[in-house]
């Protein structure tokens, strides 16, 4: 299994992460995702994606979680711009469908895991089941769970299921990187007001975002518990400062690139039989 790249935003594996100590402001540890830096990141990621596809040994799973207006969509768009779209797949997970509720809570994301050689991106994920559902536990009443539901243990049980599944995936070649885009409450307010005040952004506004904002402290506690329970060397979380989007995007891109560089990707070597076939084909074409 791969090892998480070094980063000041890596969530520790020992359960000591504290949301109150995690910065939301941009640091000085690198350039923003603009200009030459953005072009270089795009070139590097595009090259690595081609080798990933050719090698067909690993899959890359990128998980993005955040409060509303933190920049999940724009980060995915900015970081993956220029990468061959046939080698990527993006899935967004919102309210479960009736079909999804007829399965366990991991089914709908398991069903969308990337194949070997591909990059899979989850815009929200199975972690919603220990975040929004934890903040609003009555949602469990609609999930057809066996009675009785033990509200004292259900969250730890679900986090253990997520953790064990991620370890299984990592053992079998899926490289997992998880990003919590950590936006401040003040910056979220500014962005939500921008959606209300700028006509071109009105379509982004959902009244539910304001409702969920009322539960900010509960969400922060849910995030802290989830990240501590599931940040592991084979499936690390990164708490990325999100108050400055280009800075945030640069840090996400760098972590993805460094990870792919470090897992030993290479083009497959042709066998002796392949070389003989190539020689015959070259002879015929010549």
Backbone torsions as a table, in degrees:
resi	resn	phi	psi	omega
1	UNK	NA	150.1	-178.1
2	UNK	-75.4	164.4	175.2
3	UNK	-110.2	142.2	-178.3
4	UNK	-63.7	137.2	177.3
5	UNK	-67.1	149.7	178.6
6	UNK	-65.5	137.7	179.2
7	UNK	-162.5	142.2	175.2
8	UNK	-65.8	-11.7	-177.0
9	UNK	-105.2	6.8	176.8
10	UNK	-68.3	127.2	177.1
11	UNK	-75.1	125.2	-177.1
12	UNK	-57.3	156.9	-178.0
13	UNK	-93.4	4.2	-173.2
14	UNK	-108.4	10.9	177.0
15	UNK	79.7	17.4	-176.2
16	UNK	-99.6	4.8	-178.8
17	UNK	-66.4	136.3	177.0
18	UNK	-129.8	123.5	179.6
19	UNK	-57.5	-38.6	-177.4
20	UNK	-63.1	-21.3	-179.5
21	UNK	-101.1	-3.6	-177.5
22	UNK	-88.3	122.8	-176.1
23	UNK	-74.2	146.5	173.0
24	UNK	-105.9	-7.2	-175.2
25	UNK	-94.1	150.2	179.5
26	UNK	-64.7	143.8	177.3
27	UNK	-96.4	-160.5	-179.1
28	UNK	-123.8	22.7	-173.1
29	UNK	-91.7	12.9	178.1
30	UNK	169.6	165.6	-179.4
31	UNK	-73.4	167.8	177.6
32	UNK	-84.3	166.8	-177.7
33	UNK	-83.9	69.2	-179.3
34	UNK	-142.8	161.2	172.3
35	UNK	54.1	-134.3	-176.2
36	UNK	-61.5	-36.5	-179.0
37	UNK	-64.7	-40.9	179.1
38	UNK	-65.4	-42.6	179.2
39	UNK	-63.7	-40.3	179.7
40	UNK	-66.5	-42.6	177.3
41	UNK	-60.2	-41.3	179.6
42	UNK	-63.1	-44.8	179.3
43	UNK	-61.8	-45.4	-178.4
44	UNK	-63.2	-45.1	-177.6
45	UNK	-68.6	-38.2	178.3
46	UNK	-62.2	-43.0	179.2
47	UNK	-64.5	-44.9	-178.5
48	UNK	-67.3	-34.7	178.3
49	UNK	-64.5	-36.6	178.7
50	UNK	-65.5	-41.3	178.4
51	UNK	-67.8	-39.6	176.6
52	UNK	-56.9	-45.4	-179.2
53	UNK	-67.3	-41.7	-177.9
54	UNK	-67.5	-40.7	-178.7
55	UNK	-68.8	-35.7	174.3
56	UNK	55.6	35.6	179.6
57	UNK	-112.0	-29.7	-176.9
58	UNK	-121.2	156.4	165.0
59	UNK	-118.5	151.3	176.8
60	UNK	-116.2	123.4	177.7
61	UNK	-113.1	121.3	177.7
62	UNK	-109.9	122.8	-178.9
63	UNK	-112.3	127.3	178.4
64	UNK	-118.2	124.3	175.2
65	UNK	-128.6	148.0	-180.0
66	UNK	-175.6	164.0	168.1
67	UNK	-70.4	163.1	-179.7
68	UNK	-59.1	141.7	177.1
69	UNK	73.1	13.1	178.6
70	UNK	-76.0	-22.9	176.7
71	UNK	113.4	27.2	179.9
72	UNK	-61.5	-51.7	-177.1
73	UNK	-60.7	-47.5	-176.3
74	UNK	-67.8	-32.4	178.2
75	UNK	-69.4	-45.5	176.9
76	UNK	-58.6	-44.7	-179.1
77	UNK	-64.1	-45.1	-176.4
78	UNK	-70.3	-42.9	-175.3
79	UNK	-73.4	-37.9	-174.9
80	UNK	-91.5	-0.6	178.8
81	UNK	-61.2	130.2	179.7
82	UNK	94.6	-11.1	177.1
83	UNK	-83.7	140.3	-179.0
84	UNK	-52.9	116.3	-177.1
85	UNK	-64.0	-23.2	179.0
86	UNK	-71.7	-13.5	179.5
87	UNK	-101.0	6.4	-176.9
88	UNK	-130.6	156.6	173.2
89	UNK	-146.7	135.3	-177.9
90	UNK	-120.6	131.0	177.9
91	UNK	-129.1	137.6	176.2
92	UNK	-111.4	133.0	-176.6
93	UNK	-114.5	113.6	178.6
94	UNK	-114.3	-138.5	-178.7
95	UNK	-63.3	129.3	-178.2
96	UNK	-62.4	144.5	175.7
97	UNK	-79.8	171.1	177.7
98	UNK	-62.6	-36.1	177.4
99	UNK	-64.0	-44.2	-179.1
100	UNK	-65.0	-34.3	179.0
101	UNK	-72.4	-13.0	175.0
102	UNK	-84.1	2.3	178.1
103	UNK	-124.0	172.3	175.1
104	UNK	-67.3	164.5	-170.4
105	UNK	-67.5	-17.3	179.0
106	UNK	-89.1	-9.4	-171.8
107	UNK	-61.8	-47.0	-171.4
108	UNK	-67.7	-29.1	176.1
109	UNK	-84.5	-35.0	175.8
110	UNK	-59.2	-39.6	179.8
111	UNK	-60.9	-22.8	-175.4
112	UNK	-108.8	12.5	-179.8
113	UNK	-63.7	146.1	-178.1
114	UNK	-71.9	146.5	174.0
115	UNK	-74.8	166.0	175.1
116	UNK	-58.7	139.6	179.5
117	UNK	87.1	0.9	-176.1
118	UNK	-124.9	161.1	175.5
119	UNK	-106.1	121.0	175.3
120	UNK	-106.7	137.8	-177.5
121	UNK	-125.2	125.0	176.2
122	UNK	-106.1	113.3	173.1
123	UNK	-91.8	97.3	-159.3
124	UNK	70.4	168.4	-168.1
125	UNK	-167.4	-163.3	175.1
126	UNK	-60.1	-18.7	-180.0
127	UNK	-68.5	-16.9	173.6
128	UNK	-56.8	-28.4	-176.9
129	UNK	-73.7	-12.3	174.9
130	UNK	-120.5	11.6	176.8
131	UNK	-117.6	-80.5	-178.2
132	UNK	-63.4	-37.6	179.9
133	UNK	-70.1	-32.8	177.2
134	UNK	-69.1	-38.7	178.4
135	UNK	-69.4	-31.9	179.1
136	UNK	-122.5	72.9	-170.9
137	UNK	-63.2	-17.5	179.3
138	UNK	-67.0	-14.1	174.8
139	UNK	-58.8	-30.7	179.8
140	UNK	-58.6	-26.6	-178.9
141	UNK	-63.7	-21.3	-177.2
142	UNK	-100.9	6.3	-174.2
143	UNK	-100.9	11.9	172.3
144	UNK	57.2	36.0	-179.9
145	UNK	-80.7	150.8	176.4
146	UNK	-60.9	139.7	176.8
147	UNK	-82.2	153.3	-10.3
148	UNK	-86.7	155.1	176.1
149	UNK	-85.9	125.4	178.3
150	UNK	-93.9	101.1	-176.3
151	UNK	-70.1	-12.8	178.4
152	UNK	-81.3	-22.7	-174.7
153	UNK	-121.7	-13.6	-171.0
154	UNK	-61.3	-35.1	-176.9
155	UNK	-72.6	-42.6	176.0
156	UNK	-64.0	-37.2	178.0
157	UNK	-63.0	-43.8	-179.5
158	UNK	-68.2	-40.1	178.3
159	UNK	-64.8	-36.2	175.9
160	UNK	-65.0	-39.8	177.6
161	UNK	-62.0	-43.6	178.3
162	UNK	-62.9	-46.4	-177.9
163	UNK	-61.7	-43.9	-179.2
164	UNK	-68.6	-37.6	177.4
165	UNK	-65.6	-41.0	179.5
166	UNK	-63.9	-38.5	177.8
167	UNK	-65.6	-40.8	176.7
168	UNK	-60.1	-46.0	-179.7
169	UNK	-62.6	-42.6	-178.8
170	UNK	-63.4	-40.5	178.3
171	UNK	-61.8	-25.1	-175.5
172	UNK	-106.5	20.3	168.1
173	UNK	102.2	3.2	176.0
174	UNK	-91.0	120.6	177.5
175	UNK	-89.9	121.4	-172.9
176	UNK	-113.1	124.8	173.2
177	UNK	-125.2	130.0	-176.5
178	UNK	-122.7	130.0	-175.2
179	UNK	-119.7	119.8	168.2
180	UNK	-97.8	113.0	179.6
181	UNK	-84.1	104.2	-167.2
182	UNK	-92.2	93.2	-179.4
183	UNK	-96.7	146.1	178.0
184	UNK	-78.8	159.4	179.7
185	UNK	-64.9	-36.8	178.9
186	UNK	-66.7	-42.4	179.8
187	UNK	-67.9	-37.5	176.4
188	UNK	-60.8	-42.4	178.4
189	UNK	-59.2	-43.6	-179.7
190	UNK	-61.5	-42.0	-177.9
191	UNK	-71.0	-37.2	177.5
192	UNK	-66.9	-39.8	176.5
193	UNK	-64.5	-36.6	176.8
194	UNK	-61.5	-38.2	178.0
195	UNK	-65.9	-31.5	179.1
196	UNK	-79.1	-36.4	-170.8
197	UNK	-90.8	-21.1	-179.6
198	UNK	-104.3	115.3	-175.7
199	UNK	-53.4	-35.5	-177.9
200	UNK	-70.1	-12.0	-179.8
201	UNK	-110.1	-1.2	-177.4
202	UNK	-55.9	-34.3	-176.3
203	UNK	-64.3	-21.5	-179.9
204	UNK	-78.7	-20.1	-171.5
205	UNK	-78.0	134.6	172.6
206	UNK	-130.0	130.7	-176.9
207	UNK	-60.6	-27.2	178.6
208	UNK	-62.3	-25.4	178.3
209	UNK	-61.7	-38.1	179.3
210	UNK	-70.7	-38.2	177.9
211	UNK	-61.9	-46.3	-179.1
212	UNK	-65.7	-30.0	179.1
213	UNK	-60.1	-28.1	179.1
214	UNK	-64.7	-20.0	-177.7
215	UNK	-103.7	25.7	-173.1
216	UNK	-51.7	-50.6	-176.0
217	UNK	-62.3	-38.5	178.2
218	UNK	-66.0	-38.1	176.9
219	UNK	-65.1	-41.3	-179.7
220	UNK	-62.3	-38.5	177.7
221	UNK	-67.8	-38.5	178.6
222	UNK	-65.6	-41.1	176.9
223	UNK	-63.3	-45.2	-179.2
224	UNK	-59.1	-45.0	-179.4
225	UNK	-66.3	-42.1	-177.6
226	UNK	-67.0	-43.9	-179.0
227	UNK	-66.3	-40.8	178.5
228	UNK	-65.0	-36.2	-176.1
229	UNK	-77.7	-20.6	-170.7
230	UNK	-128.7	2.1	173.8
231	UNK	-81.4	113.0	-176.9
232	UNK	-135.3	160.3	-178.2
233	UNK	-56.1	-31.9	-178.6
234	UNK	-90.3	-7.1	178.9
235	UNK	-152.4	66.0	-171.5
236	UNK	-76.1	150.6	168.3
237	UNK	-99.5	146.3	171.9
238	UNK	-125.3	125.8	176.9
239	UNK	-93.3	97.2	-171.7
240	UNK	-94.6	124.7	176.0
241	UNK	-57.0	128.6	-170.8
242	UNK	-117.4	7.0	-179.7
243	UNK	-72.9	-19.7	175.5
244	UNK	-121.2	108.2	-172.2
245	UNK	-64.0	-46.7	179.5
246	UNK	-61.9	-34.0	175.8
247	UNK	-66.2	-46.8	179.2
248	UNK	-58.8	-45.1	-178.4
249	UNK	-63.2	-37.2	178.7
250	UNK	-65.3	-42.2	-179.3
251	UNK	-66.9	-39.5	177.6
252	UNK	-63.2	-46.8	-179.4
253	UNK	-60.5	-42.8	-177.9
254	UNK	-64.8	-39.3	179.8
255	UNK	-66.1	-41.6	178.9
256	UNK	-63.7	-46.7	-178.1
257	UNK	-63.0	-46.8	-179.1
258	UNK	-62.6	-39.0	178.7
259	UNK	-61.6	-48.1	-179.6
260	UNK	-65.0	-34.5	178.3
261	UNK	-66.9	-27.5	-171.6
262	UNK	-95.8	-3.0	-176.0
263	UNK	-99.4	10.1	173.0
264	UNK	76.4	34.5	177.9
265	UNK	-65.2	141.2	175.9
266	UNK	-158.9	154.6	175.9
267	UNK	-68.9	143.7	-178.7
268	UNK	-66.1	140.7	177.1
269	UNK	-82.4	130.9	178.3
270	UNK	-69.1	145.2	176.9
271	UNK	-78.9	172.2	176.3
272	UNK	-59.9	-38.1	177.9
273	UNK	-63.9	-40.9	177.5
274	UNK	-61.2	-44.7	-178.1
275	UNK	-63.0	-38.3	177.4
276	UNK	-65.1	-40.0	178.4
277	UNK	-66.1	-40.1	177.6
278	UNK	-61.5	-41.1	-179.2
279	UNK	-62.8	-42.2	177.6
280	UNK	-64.0	-42.8	179.7
281	UNK	-64.6	-42.5	179.7
282	UNK	-62.5	-41.7	179.8
283	UNK	-62.0	-44.2	-178.8
284	UNK	-67.3	-41.7	-178.7
285	UNK	-69.3	-28.8	-179.5
286	UNK	-77.3	NA	NA
